[in-house]
Amino acid sequence: MVVTVALIVHIGRRRLPVAWHRPAPALAARPFVFWPAAVLSGVTLAVGSARLAGNDIGIWVVGARRLGAAVLGLLLAAAITRAARTGDGARTASPR
């Protein structure tokens, strides 16, 4: 445990992830695209998972399904945001 914490502190103080992977690209945030898509898809998936059989097995089944719906909702929102970004002409066609 102590070695793990020491390694994490060492990596963080020396900013090694930035050195290893370059800084993240500067992209415009799109919260008005991301959050409605995340909420809509997450709620839709949560309602759909409530209709599945096996919800009477235990509360952990319902909890796992709701967590899965939330994760999938966030992934779908990220994909929708990326598609909206490329659809706005953020990527330009390569000159021929």
Biopython code that builds the backbone (N, CA, C, O; Angstrom):
import numpy as np
from Bio.PDB.StructureBuilder import StructureBuilder

atoms = [
    (1, "MET", "N", (0.825, -1.188, 0.000)),
    (1, "MET", "CA", (0.000, 0.000, 0.000)),
    (1, "MET", "C", (0.875, 1.260, 0.000)),
    (1, "MET", "O", (0.616, 2.206, -0.744)),
    (2, "VAL", "N", (1.890, 1.259, 0.825)),
    (2, "VAL", "CA", (2.770, 2.418, 0.913)),
    (2, "VAL", "C", (3.537, 2.611, -0.398)),
    (2, "VAL", "O", (3.728, 3.742, -0.846)),
    (3, "VAL", "N", (3.966, 1.529, -0.997)),
    (3, "VAL", "CA", (4.697, 1.612, -2.265)),
    (3, "VAL", "C", (3.778, 2.136, -3.369)),
    (3, "VAL", "O", (4.205, 2.919, -4.218)),
    (4, "THR", "N", (2.527, 1.705, -3.354)),
    (4, "THR", "CA", (1.570, 2.178, -4.360)),
    (4, "THR", "C", (1.340, 3.675, -4.234)),
    (4, "THR", "O", (1.354, 4.391, -5.235)),
    (5, "VAL", "N", (1.129, 4.151, -3.021)),
    (5, "VAL", "CA", (0.923, 5.588, -2.802)),
    (5, "VAL", "C", (2.174, 6.371, -3.188)),
    (5, "VAL", "O", (2.076, 7.424, -3.818)),
    (6, "ALA", "N", (3.340, 5.870, -2.819)),
    (6, "ALA", "CA", (4.587, 6.555, -3.179)),
    (6, "ALA", "C", (4.764, 6.624, -4.693)),
    (6, "ALA", "O", (5.205, 7.643, -5.225)),
    (7, "LEU", "N", (4.421, 5.540, -5.384)),
    (7, "LEU", "CA", (4.537, 5.537, -6.844)),
    (7, "LEU", "C", (3.561, 6.529, -7.475)),
    (7, "LEU", "O", (3.928, 7.242, -8.408)),
    (8, "ILE", "N", (2.341, 6.583, -6.986)),
    (8, "ILE", "CA", (1.350, 7.524, -7.521)),
    (8, "ILE", "C", (1.796, 8.966, -7.279)),
    (8, "ILE", "O", (1.670, 9.808, -8.168)),
    (9, "VAL", "N", (2.310, 9.255, -6.095)),
    (9, "VAL", "CA", (2.798, 10.611, -5.799)),
    (9, "VAL", "C", (3.985, 10.956, -6.693)),
    (9, "VAL", "O", (4.064, 12.070, -7.211)),
    (10, "HIS", "N", (4.891, 10.030, -6.876)),
    (10, "HIS", "CA", (6.061, 10.264, -7.739)),
    (10, "HIS", "C", (5.629, 10.566, -9.175)),
    (10, "HIS", "O", (6.126, 11.510, -9.791)),
    (11, "ILE", "N", (4.711, 9.769, -9.701)),
    (11, "ILE", "CA", (4.239, 9.971, -11.077)),
    (11, "ILE", "C", (3.511, 11.305, -11.199)),
    (11, "ILE", "O", (3.678, 12.015, -12.190)),
    (12, "GLY", "N", (2.709, 11.645, -10.203)),
    (12, "GLY", "CA", (1.960, 12.901, -10.262)),
    (12, "GLY", "C", (2.833, 14.128, -10.147)),
    (12, "GLY", "O", (2.635, 15.100, -10.875)),
    (13, "ARG", "N", (3.800, 14.100, -9.242)),
    (13, "ARG", "CA", (4.658, 15.278, -9.052)),
    (13, "ARG", "C", (5.554, 15.544, -10.246)),
    (13, "ARG", "O", (5.860, 16.697, -10.549)),
    (14, "ARG", "N", (5.967, 14.516, -10.908)),
    (14, "ARG", "CA", (6.827, 14.697, -12.079)),
    (14, "ARG", "C", (6.040, 14.868, -13.373)),
    (14, "ARG", "O", (6.627, 15.004, -14.446)),
    (15, "ARG", "N", (4.711, 14.861, -13.273)),
    (15, "ARG", "CA", (3.817, 15.046, -14.420)),
    (15, "ARG", "C", (4.166, 14.083, -15.557)),
    (15, "ARG", "O", (4.220, 14.465, -16.726)),
    (16, "LEU", "N", (4.398, 12.850, -15.185)),
    (16, "LEU", "CA", (4.806, 11.852, -16.164)),
    (16, "LEU", "C", (3.710, 11.487, -17.168)),
    (16, "LEU", "O", (4.046, 11.221, -18.322)),
    (17, "PRO", "N", (2.424, 11.456, -16.806)),
    (17, "PRO", "CA", (1.428, 11.158, -17.845)),
    (17, "PRO", "C", (1.453, 12.158, -18.995)),
    (17, "PRO", "O", (1.259, 11.775, -20.149)),
    (18, "VAL", "N", (1.688, 13.433, -18.696)),
    (18, "VAL", "CA", (1.771, 14.438, -19.765)),
    (18, "VAL", "C", (3.016, 14.202, -20.604)),
    (18, "VAL", "O", (2.983, 14.357, -21.825)),
    (19, "ALA", "N", (4.099, 13.834, -19.964)),
    (19, "ALA", "CA", (5.327, 13.560, -20.712)),
    (19, "ALA", "C", (5.189, 12.294, -21.557)),
    (19, "ALA", "O", (5.733, 12.217, -22.658)),
    (20, "TRP", "N", (4.475, 11.322, -21.050)),
    (20, "TRP", "CA", (4.316, 10.063, -21.769)),
    (20, "TRP", "C", (3.337, 10.180, -22.930)),
    (20, "TRP", "O", (3.552, 9.588, -23.988)),
    (21, "HIS", "N", (2.263, 10.941, -22.737)),
    (21, "HIS", "CA", (1.164, 10.918, -23.704)),
    (21, "HIS", "C", (0.860, 12.264, -24.348)),
    (21, "HIS", "O", (-0.149, 12.380, -25.044)),
    (22, "ARG", "N", (1.657, 13.248, -24.153)),
    (22, "ARG", "CA", (1.423, 14.602, -24.671)),
    (22, "ARG", "C", (0.203, 15.224, -23.990)),
    (22, "ARG", "O", (-0.644, 14.502, -23.465)),
    (23, "PRO", "N", (0.106, 16.542, -23.994)),
    (23, "PRO", "CA", (-1.083, 17.176, -23.418)),
    (23, "PRO", "C", (-2.343, 16.850, -24.229)),
    (23, "PRO", "O", (-2.274, 16.567, -25.425)),
    (24, "ALA", "N", (-3.468, 16.896, -23.563)),
    (24, "ALA", "CA", (-4.738, 16.626, -24.233)),
    (24, "ALA", "C", (-5.033, 17.741, -25.235)),
    (24, "ALA", "O", (-4.681, 18.895, -24.990)),
    (25, "PRO", "N", (-5.668, 17.416, -26.351)),
    (25, "PRO", "CA", (-5.994, 18.463, -27.321)),
    (25, "PRO", "C", (-7.040, 19.410, -26.768)),
    (25, "PRO", "O", (-7.936, 19.004, -26.028)),
    (26, "ALA", "N", (-6.915, 20.665, -27.132)),
    (26, "ALA", "CA", (-7.871, 21.668, -26.681)),
    (26, "ALA", "C", (-9.102, 21.612, -27.580)),
    (26, "ALA", "O", (-9.053, 22.005, -28.745)),
    (27, "LEU", "N", (-10.194, 21.124, -27.027)),
    (27, "LEU", "CA", (-11.448, 21.028, -27.764)),
    (27, "LEU", "C", (-12.514, 21.837, -27.050)),
    (27, "LEU", "O", (-12.497, 21.961, -25.826)),
    (28, "ALA", "N", (-13.417, 22.373, -27.799)),
    (28, "ALA", "CA", (-14.498, 23.138, -27.199)),
    (28, "ALA", "C", (-15.429, 22.198, -26.447)),
    (28, "ALA", "O", (-15.834, 21.156, -26.961)),
    (29, "ALA", "N", (-15.759, 22.585, -25.223)),
    (29, "ALA", "CA", (-16.702, 21.790, -24.429)),
    (29, "ALA", "C", (-18.108, 21.979, -24.988)),
    (29, "ALA", "O", (-18.470, 23.077, -25.409)),
    (30, "ARG", "N", (-18.880, 20.933, -24.993)),
    (30, "ARG", "CA", (-20.242, 20.979, -25.501)),
    (30, "ARG", "C", (-21.203, 20.420, -24.457)),
    (30, "ARG", "O", (-21.769, 19.343, -24.644)),
    (31, "PRO", "N", (-21.390, 21.163, -23.343)),
    (31, "PRO", "CA", (-22.268, 20.633, -22.298)),
    (31, "PRO", "C", (-23.730, 20.576, -22.717)),
    (31, "PRO", "O", (-24.480, 19.751, -22.195)),
    (32, "PHE", "N", (-24.157, 21.430, -23.646)),
    (32, "PHE", "CA", (-25.556, 21.429, -24.075)),
    (32, "PHE", "C", (-25.861, 20.299, -25.037)),
    (32, "PHE", "O", (-27.028, 20.038, -25.331)),
    (33, "VAL", "N", (-24.846, 19.632, -25.527)),
    (33, "VAL", "CA", (-25.034, 18.428, -26.334)),
    (33, "VAL", "C", (-24.861, 17.189, -25.447)),
    (33, "VAL", "O", (-25.630, 16.233, -25.547)),
    (34, "PHE", "N", (-23.843, 17.219, -24.578)),
    (34, "PHE", "CA", (-23.488, 16.040, -23.791)),
    (34, "PHE", "C", (-24.539, 15.695, -22.736)),
    (34, "PHE", "O", (-25.023, 14.564, -22.698)),
    (35, "TRP", "N", (-24.897, 16.654, -21.881)),
    (35, "TRP", "CA", (-25.758, 16.322, -20.738)),
    (35, "TRP", "C", (-27.171, 15.928, -21.123)),
    (35, "TRP", "O", (-27.689, 14.974, -20.543)),
    (36, "PRO", "N", (-27.832, 16.594, -22.061)),
    (36, "PRO", "CA", (-29.154, 16.074, -22.454)),
    (36, "PRO", "C", (-29.083, 14.670, -23.043)),
    (36, "PRO", "O", (-29.960, 13.844, -22.791)),
    (37, "ALA", "N", (-28.045, 14.400, -23.823)),
    (37, "ALA", "CA", (-27.896, 13.053, -24.380)),
    (37, "ALA", "C", (-27.614, 12.039, -23.278)),
    (37, "ALA", "O", (-28.123, 10.919, -23.328)),
    (38, "ALA", "N", (-26.817, 12.412, -22.290)),
    (38, "ALA", "CA", (-26.507, 11.500, -21.187)),
    (38, "ALA", "C", (-27.746, 11.205, -20.352)),
    (38, "ALA", "O", (-27.998, 10.053, -19.998)),
    (39, "VAL", "N", (-28.514, 12.234, -20.039)),
    (39, "VAL", "CA", (-29.712, 12.032, -19.221)),
    (39, "VAL", "C", (-30.754, 11.223, -19.986)),
    (39, "VAL", "O", (-31.333, 10.282, -19.443)),
    (40, "LEU", "N", (-30.992, 11.584, -21.230)),
    (40, "LEU", "CA", (-32.012, 10.885, -22.009)),
    (40, "LEU", "C", (-31.655, 9.417, -22.213)),
    (40, "LEU", "O", (-32.500, 8.543, -22.015)),
    (41, "SER", "N", (-30.432, 9.141, -22.600)),
    (41, "SER", "CA", (-30.057, 7.744, -22.821)),
    (41, "SER", "C", (-29.955, 6.977, -21.505)),
    (41, "SER", "O", (-30.327, 5.805, -21.455)),
    (42, "GLY", "N", (-29.467, 7.601, -20.451)),
    (42, "GLY", "CA", (-29.380, 6.930, -19.157)),
    (42, "GLY", "C", (-30.737, 6.580, -18.587)),
    (42, "GLY", "O", (-30.935, 5.476, -18.080)),
    (43, "VAL", "N", (-31.683, 7.522, -18.669)),
    (43, "VAL", "CA", (-33.037, 7.255, -18.169)),
    (43, "VAL", "C", (-33.715, 6.194, -19.018)),
    (43, "VAL", "O", (-34.384, 5.307, -18.486)),
    (44, "THR", "N", (-33.551, 6.275, -20.315)),
    (44, "THR", "CA", (-34.150, 5.266, -21.199)),
    (44, "THR", "C", (-33.607, 3.875, -20.887)),
    (44, "THR", "O", (-34.370, 2.912, -20.810)),
    (45, "LEU", "N", (-32.303, 3.768, -20.709)),
    (45, "LEU", "CA", (-31.711, 2.477, -20.388)),
    (45, "LEU", "C", (-32.118, 1.992, -18.993)),
    (45, "LEU", "O", (-32.319, 0.794, -18.790)),
    (46, "ALA", "N", (-32.240, 2.913, -18.031)),
    (46, "ALA", "CA", (-32.657, 2.516, -16.683)),
    (46, "ALA", "C", (-34.098, 2.009, -16.683)),
    (46, "ALA", "O", (-34.408, 1.024, -16.013)),
    (47, "VAL", "N", (-34.976, 2.674, -17.430)),
    (47, "VAL", "CA", (-36.364, 2.208, -17.522)),
    (47, "VAL", "C", (-36.412, 0.861, -18.231)),
    (47, "VAL", "O", (-37.163, -0.032, -17.837)),
    (48, "GLY", "N", (-35.616, 0.723, -19.267)),
    (48, "GLY", "CA", (-35.571, -0.557, -19.971)),
    (48, "GLY", "C", (-35.039, -1.681, -19.100)),
    (48, "GLY", "O", (-35.520, -2.811, -19.182)),
    (49, "SER", "N", (-34.049, -1.382, -18.266)),
    (49, "SER", "CA", (-33.503, -2.422, -17.391)),
    (49, "SER", "C", (-34.483, -2.784, -16.283)),
    (49, "SER", "O", (-34.443, -3.905, -15.775)),
    (50, "ALA", "N", (-35.353, -1.872, -15.901)),
    (50, "ALA", "CA", (-36.368, -2.178, -14.888)),
    (50, "ALA", "C", (-37.410, -3.143, -15.432)),
    (50, "ALA", "O", (-38.068, -3.844, -14.663)),
    (51, "ARG", "N", (-37.564, -3.185, -16.737)),
    (51, "ARG", "CA", (-38.541, -4.084, -17.353)),
    (51, "ARG", "C", (-37.992, -5.492, -17.584)),
    (51, "ARG", "O", (-38.742, -6.391, -17.964)),
    (52, "LEU", "N", (-36.706, -5.690, -17.362)),
    (52, "LEU", "CA", (-36.112, -7.007, -17.571)),
    (52, "LEU", "C", (-36.529, -7.976, -16.465)),
    (52, "LEU", "O", (-36.852, -7.571, -15.348)),
    (53, "ALA", "N", (-36.512, -9.236, -16.797)),
    (53, "ALA", "CA", (-36.819, -10.255, -15.796)),
    (53, "ALA", "C", (-35.656, -10.393, -14.824)),
    (53, "ALA", "O", (-34.512, -10.106, -15.177)),
    (54, "GLY", "N", (-35.938, -10.824, -13.622)),
    (54, "GLY", "CA", (-34.892, -11.078, -12.644)),
    (54, "GLY", "C", (-34.672, -9.959, -11.663)),
    (54, "GLY", "O", (-33.717, -10.020, -10.887)),
    (55, "ASN", "N", (-35.507, -8.936, -11.655)),
    (55, "ASN", "CA", (-35.338, -7.852, -10.692)),
    (55, "ASN", "C", (-35.733, -8.263, -9.280)),
    (55, "ASN", "O", (-35.417, -7.557, -8.323)),
    (56, "ASP", "N", (-36.414, -9.387, -9.134)),
    (56, "ASP", "CA", (-36.809, -9.839, -7.807)),
    (56, "ASP", "C", (-35.737, -10.715, -7.150)),
    (56, "ASP", "O", (-35.933, -11.195, -6.033)),
    (57, "ILE", "N", (-34.622, -10.926, -7.825)),
    (57, "ILE", "CA", (-33.547, -11.746, -7.256)),
    (57, "ILE", "C", (-32.932, -11.032, -6.057)),
    (57, "ILE", "O", (-32.704, -11.650, -5.017)),
    (58, "GLY", "N", (-32.669, -9.772, -6.192)),
    (58, "GLY", "CA", (-32.084, -9.018, -5.091)),
    (58, "GLY", "C", (-31.813, -7.588, -5.512)),
    (58, "GLY", "O", (-31.816, -7.248, -6.695)),
    (59, "ILE", "N", (-31.580, -6.766, -4.505)),
    (59, "ILE", "CA", (-31.364, -5.348, -4.768)),
    (59, "ILE", "C", (-30.064, -5.130, -5.538)),
    (59, "ILE", "O", (-29.942, -4.145, -6.266)),
    (60, "TRP", "N", (-29.098, -6.023, -5.394)),
    (60, "TRP", "CA", (-27.821, -5.859, -6.107)),
    (60, "TRP", "C", (-27.998, -6.008, -7.614)),
    (60, "TRP", "O", (-27.232, -5.434, -8.388)),
    (61, "VAL", "N", (-28.992, -6.767, -8.031)),
    (61, "VAL", "CA", (-29.263, -6.908, -9.466)),
    (61, "VAL", "C", (-29.779, -5.586, -10.021)),
    (61, "VAL", "O", (-29.349, -5.131, -11.081)),
    (62, "VAL", "N", (-30.701, -4.983, -9.294)),
    (62, "VAL", "CA", (-31.246, -3.691, -9.735)),
    (62, "VAL", "C", (-30.144, -2.633, -9.727)),
    (62, "VAL", "O", (-30.045, -1.828, -10.653)),
    (63, "GLY", "N", (-29.324, -2.636, -8.688)),
    (63, "GLY", "CA", (-28.235, -1.663, -8.604)),
    (63, "GLY", "C", (-27.216, -1.828, -9.716)),
    (63, "GLY", "O", (-26.751, -0.845, -10.292)),
    (64, "ALA", "N", (-26.871, -3.064, -10.015)),
    (64, "ALA", "CA", (-25.911, -3.310, -11.096)),
    (64, "ALA", "C", (-26.478, -2.882, -12.438)),
    (64, "ALA", "O", (-25.764, -2.331, -13.276)),
    (65, "ARG", "N", (-27.758, -3.135, -12.639)),
    (65, "ARG", "CA", (-28.374, -2.727, -13.900)),
    (65, "ARG", "C", (-28.458, -1.208, -14.008)),
    (65, "ARG", "O", (-28.267, -0.656, -15.091)),
    (66, "ARG", "N", (-28.740, -0.532, -12.910)),
    (66, "ARG", "CA", (-28.790, 0.938, -12.954)),
    (66, "ARG", "C", (-27.405, 1.531, -13.180)),
    (66, "ARG", "O", (-27.256, 2.501, -13.923)),
    (67, "LEU", "N", (-26.398, 0.956, -12.547)),
    (67, "LEU", "CA", (-25.030, 1.427, -12.799)),
    (67, "LEU", "C", (-24.636, 1.186, -14.250)),
    (67, "LEU", "O", (-24.008, 2.040, -14.876)),
    (68, "GLY", "N", (-24.997, 0.040, -14.778)),
    (68, "GLY", "CA", (-24.712, -0.235, -16.188)),
    (68, "GLY", "C", (-25.419, 0.734, -17.111)),
    (68, "GLY", "O", (-24.853, 1.166, -18.115)),
    (69, "ALA", "N", (-26.674, 1.084, -16.772)),
    (69, "ALA", "CA", (-27.418, 2.053, -17.578)),
    (69, "ALA", "C", (-26.750, 3.426, -17.527)),
    (69, "ALA", "O", (-26.684, 4.123, -18.539)),
    (70, "ALA", "N", (-26.255, 3.817, -16.351)),
    (70, "ALA", "CA", (-25.581, 5.111, -16.232)),
    (70, "ALA", "C", (-24.290, 5.140, -17.044)),
    (70, "ALA", "O", (-24.005, 6.121, -17.731)),
    (71, "VAL", "N", (-23.517, 4.070, -16.965)),
    (71, "VAL", "CA", (-22.250, 4.001, -17.714)),
    (71, "VAL", "C", (-22.516, 4.026, -19.218)),
    (71, "VAL", "O", (-21.869, 4.767, -19.959)),
    (72, "LEU", "N", (-23.467, 3.214, -19.660)),
    (72, "LEU", "CA", (-23.790, 3.202, -21.088)),
    (72, "LEU", "C", (-24.351, 4.544, -21.547)),
    (72, "LEU", "O", (-24.086, 4.977, -22.669)),
    (73, "GLY", "N", (-25.124, 5.205, -20.686)),
    (73, "GLY", "CA", (-25.630, 6.528, -21.029)),
    (73, "GLY", "C", (-24.510, 7.534, -21.226)),
    (73, "GLY", "O", (-24.554, 8.341, -22.154)),
    (74, "LEU", "N", (-23.502, 7.493, -20.356)),
    (74, "LEU", "CA", (-22.368, 8.404, -20.503)),
    (74, "LEU", "C", (-21.544, 8.088, -21.749)),
    (74, "LEU", "O", (-21.067, 8.996, -22.429)),
    (75, "LEU", "N", (-21.378, 6.809, -22.044)),
    (75, "LEU", "CA", (-20.648, 6.436, -23.260)),
    (75, "LEU", "C", (-21.405, 6.865, -24.520)),
    (75, "LEU", "O", (-20.801, 7.357, -25.474)),
    (76, "LEU", "N", (-22.705, 6.682, -24.520)),
    (76, "LEU", "CA", (-23.498, 7.133, -25.668)),
    (76, "LEU", "C", (-23.436, 8.649, -25.822)),
    (76, "LEU", "O", (-23.342, 9.154, -26.941)),
    (77, "ALA", "N", (-23.486, 9.376, -24.710)),
    (77, "ALA", "CA", (-23.397, 10.837, -24.781)),
    (77, "ALA", "C", (-22.044, 11.281, -25.320)),
    (77, "ALA", "O", (-21.963, 12.243, -26.084)),
    (78, "ALA", "N", (-20.991, 10.589, -24.927)),
    (78, "ALA", "CA", (-19.662, 10.928, -25.460)),
    (78, "ALA", "C", (-19.602, 10.679, -26.963)),
    (78, "ALA", "O", (-19.017, 11.470, -27.703)),
    (79, "ALA", "N", (-20.205, 9.581, -27.414)),
    (79, "ALA", "CA", (-20.217, 9.296, -28.849)),
    (79, "ALA", "C", (-21.050, 10.323, -29.608)),
    (79, "ALA", "O", (-20.670, 10.744, -30.700)),
    (80, "ILE", "N", (-22.170, 10.725, -29.044)),
    (80, "ILE", "CA", (-23.016, 11.732, -29.691)),
    (80, "ILE", "C", (-22.297, 13.074, -29.745)),
    (80, "ILE", "O", (-22.371, 13.776, -30.753)),
    (81, "THR", "N", (-21.603, 13.434, -28.672)),
    (81, "THR", "CA", (-20.864, 14.698, -28.653)),
    (81, "THR", "C", (-19.748, 14.683, -29.687)),
    (81, "THR", "O", (-19.517, 15.682, -30.368)),
    (82, "ARG", "N", (-19.056, 13.559, -29.808)),
    (82, "ARG", "CA", (-18.003, 13.459, -30.821)),
    (82, "ARG", "C", (-18.590, 13.562, -32.221)),
    (82, "ARG", "O", (-18.017, 14.226, -33.085)),
    (83, "ALA", "N", (-19.727, 12.913, -32.454)),
    (83, "ALA", "CA", (-20.365, 12.986, -33.767)),
    (83, "ALA", "C", (-20.829, 14.408, -34.065)),
    (83, "ALA", "O", (-20.739, 14.862, -35.206)),
    (84, "ALA", "N", (-21.324, 15.114, -33.050)),
    (84, "ALA", "CA", (-21.746, 16.506, -33.258)),
    (84, "ALA", "C", (-20.548, 17.389, -33.556)),
    (84, "ALA", "O", (-20.650, 18.332, -34.341)),
    (85, "ARG", "N", (-19.418, 17.092, -32.938)),
    (85, "ARG", "CA", (-18.207, 17.899, -33.168)),
    (85, "ARG", "C", (-17.703, 17.706, -34.593)),
    (85, "ARG", "O", (-17.333, 18.675, -35.256)),
    (86, "THR", "N", (-17.686, 16.465, -35.069)),
    (86, "THR", "CA", (-17.189, 16.237, -36.424)),
    (86, "THR", "C", (-18.203, 16.695, -37.460)),
    (86, "THR", "O", (-17.825, 17.025, -38.584)),
    (87, "GLY", "N", (-19.475, 16.722, -37.105)),
    (87, "GLY", "CA", (-20.497, 17.184, -38.029)),
    (87, "GLY", "C", (-20.489, 18.686, -38.215)),
    (87, "GLY", "O", (-20.991, 19.192, -39.219)),
    (88, "ASP", "N", (-19.919, 19.413, -37.249)),
    (88, "ASP", "CA", (-19.868, 20.873, -37.340)),
    (88, "ASP", "C", (-18.715, 21.382, -38.181)),
    (88, "ASP", "O", (-18.544, 22.591, -38.334)),
    (89, "GLY", "N", (-17.940, 20.490, -38.715)),
    (89, "GLY", "CA", (-16.818, 20.898, -39.548)),
    (89, "GLY", "C", (-15.553, 21.105, -38.755)),
    (89, "GLY", "O", (-14.640, 21.789, -39.216)),
    (90, "ALA", "N", (-15.477, 20.523, -37.561)),
    (90, "ALA", "CA", (-14.258, 20.641, -36.761)),
    (90, "ALA", "C", (-13.099, 19.936, -37.462)),
    (90, "ALA", "O", (-11.949, 20.363, -37.366)),
    (91, "ARG", "N", (-13.415, 18.863, -38.159)),
    (91, "ARG", "CA", (-12.406, 18.196, -38.971)),
    (91, "ARG", "C", (-12.567, 18.691, -40.401)),
    (91, "ARG", "O", (-13.667, 18.705, -40.954)),
    (92, "THR", "N", (-11.495, 19.078, -40.959)),
    (92, "THR", "CA", (-11.572, 19.536, -42.344)),
    (92, "THR", "C", (-11.047, 18.439, -43.250)),
    (92, "THR", "O", (-10.229, 17.614, -42.844)),
    (93, "ALA", "N", (-11.514, 18.443, -44.435)),
    (93, "ALA", "CA", (-11.072, 17.430, -45.394)),
    (93, "ALA", "C", (-9.628, 17.710, -45.786)),
    (93, "ALA", "O", (-9.219, 18.864, -45.911)),
    (94, "SER", "N", (-8.878, 16.661, -45.973)),
    (94, "SER", "CA", (-7.488, 16.830, -46.361)),
    (94, "SER", "C", (-7.409, 17.325, -47.798)),
    (94, "SER", "O", (-8.144, 16.841, -48.659)),
    (95, "PRO", "N", (-6.536, 18.276, -48.065)),
    (95, "PRO", "CA", (-6.424, 18.796, -49.428)),
    (95, "PRO", "C", (-5.821, 17.742, -50.351)),
    (95, "PRO", "O", (-4.947, 16.973, -49.950)),
    (96, "ARG", "N", (-6.292, 17.720, -51.565)),
    (96, "ARG", "CA", (-5.798, 16.740, -52.546)),
    (96, "ARG", "C", (-4.879, 17.374, -53.527)),
    (96, "ARG", "O", (-4.370, 16.700, -54.422)),
]
sb = StructureBuilder()
sb.init_structure("model")
sb.init_model(0)
sb.init_chain("A")
sb.init_seg("    ")
for serial, (resi, resn, name, xyz) in enumerate(atoms, 1):
    if name == "N":
        sb.init_residue(resn, " ", resi, " ")
    sb.init_atom(name, np.array(xyz, "f"), 0.0, 1.0, " ", f" {name:<3s}", serial, name[0])
structure = sb.get_structure()
